[in-house]
């Protein structure tokens, strides 16, 4: 992998991990569930765009990321269909959280998303051969 590509992948994975920590530290403590949904989506988006970039599939839109992830990684069986459905669900929830004025997510809807987001990011790290916290700390 060329150095510029490797650096961008590293930055996106670092952003994914930092954004996931934001959810765990800031949004949960303060019960900011709509913001938590937003940050969970972006944590996964950063990881997926790192994966896509690493494989030469860059796109500039959210729908392009969804389509490329589905085409190159879900349909091929590299990631499960459930992972693809989760990422699509998270995108839709983020859209609703950000743009639907009367929608307020509840704790019970958001907390189950966290381990799924963590798992998606860990799977990306595994494919990219990037160390993730669960590997490093033996979790």
C-alpha positions in Angstrom: 0.0 0.0 0.0 1.4 3.4 -0.9 2.2 5.7 2.0 -0.6 8.3 1.3 -3.2 5.5 1.0 -2.0 3.9 4.2 -2.1 7.3 6.1 -5.6 8.0 5.0 -6.8 4.6 6.1 -5.0 5.1 9.4 -6.7 8.5 9.9 -10.1 7.2 9.1 -9.8 4.2 11.5 -8.5 6.6 14.2 -11.6 8.8 13.6 -13.9 5.8 13.7 -12.5 4.7 17.1 -12.5 8.2 18.5 -16.0 8.8 17.4 -17.2 5.6 19.0 -15.5 6.6 22.2 -17.4 10.0 22.0 -20.7 8.0 22.1 -19.6 6.0 25.1 -18.3 9.0 27.0 -20.4 12.0 26.1 -23.7 11.0 24.7 -24.5 8.1 27.0 -23.6 10.0 30.2 -25.8 12.9 29.1 -28.5 10.8 27.5 -28.1 12.5 24.1 -29.6 9.6 22.2 -30.1 11.4 18.8 -26.6 12.6 18.9 -25.4 9.1 19.9 -27.1 7.7 16.8 -25.4 10.4 14.7 -22.0 9.6 16.1 -22.5 5.8 15.9 -23.3 6.2 12.2 -20.2 8.4 11.6 -17.9 6.0 13.5 -19.1 3.2 11.2 -18.9 5.4 8.1 -15.3 6.3 8.9 -14.4 2.7 9.2 -16.2 1.6 6.0 -14.7 4.5 4.0 -11.3 3.4 5.2 -12.0 -0.1 4.0 -13.3 1.1 0.6 -10.4 3.5 0.2 -8.0 0.7 0.9 -9.5 -1.3 -1.9 -9.7 1.6 -4.4 -13.4 2.2 -4.1 -13.6 5.9 -3.2 -16.9 7.7 -3.2 -18.0 11.2 -2.1 -21.6 10.4 -1.0 -23.2 8.5 1.8 -25.3 6.5 -0.7 -22.2 5.8 -2.7 -20.6 4.4 0.4 -23.7 2.3 1.1 -23.8 1.0 -2.4 -20.1 0.2 -2.7 -20.0 -1.5 0.8 -23.0 -3.6 -0.3 -21.6 -4.5 -3.7 -18.0 -5.2 -2.8 -18.2 -6.5 0.8 -21.7 -7.7 1.6 -22.7 -9.4 -1.7 -19.3 -11.1 -1.8 -19.8 -12.5 1.7 -16.8 -10.7 3.2 -19.3 -9.1 5.6 -22.6 -10.7 6.6 -25.9 -9.5 5.3 -26.8 -8.6 8.9 -23.8 -6.2 9.0 -25.1 -4.6 5.8 -28.6 -4.3 7.2 -27.2 -2.8 10.4 -25.2 -0.2 8.5 -28.2 0.7 6.3 -30.4 0.9 9.5 -27.9 3.2 11.2 -27.8 5.5 8.2 -31.6 5.7 8.2 -31.7 6.3 11.9 -29.0 9.0 11.6 -31.0 10.7 8.9 -34.1 10.7 11.1 -32.2 11.8 14.2 -30.7 14.7 12.3 -33.7 15.9 10.2 -36.9 14.8 11.9 -37.7 17.5 14.4 -40.2 15.4 16.4 -38.2 12.2 16.6 -36.4 11.5 19.8 -34.6 8.2 20.2 -34.7 6.5 23.5 -32.0 4.7 25.5 -33.5 1.3 24.7 -33.2 1.9 21.0 -29.7 3.2 21.0 -27.7 1.1 23.5 -28.1 -2.1 21.5 -26.5 -0.3 18.5 -23.2 0.2 20.3 -21.9 -3.4 20.3 -23.0 -3.7 16.7 -21.0 -0.6 15.7 -18.0 -1.8 17.7 -18.2 -5.2 15.9 -18.4 -3.6 12.5 -15.4 -1.4 13.2 -13.5 -4.4 14.6 -14.2 -6.4 11.5 -12.9 -3.6 9.3 -9.8 -3.4 11.5 -9.3 -7.2 11.1 -9.5 -7.0 7.3 -7.2 -4.0 7.2 -4.9 -5.7 9.7 -5.1 -2.7 12.0 -5.0 -3.3 15.7 -8.2 -2.5 17.5 -8.9 -2.2 21.2 -10.5 -5.6 21.6 -7.4 -7.3 20.1 -5.0 -5.1 22.1 -6.7 -5.6 25.4 -7.8 -9.2 24.9 -11.5 -8.5 25.1 
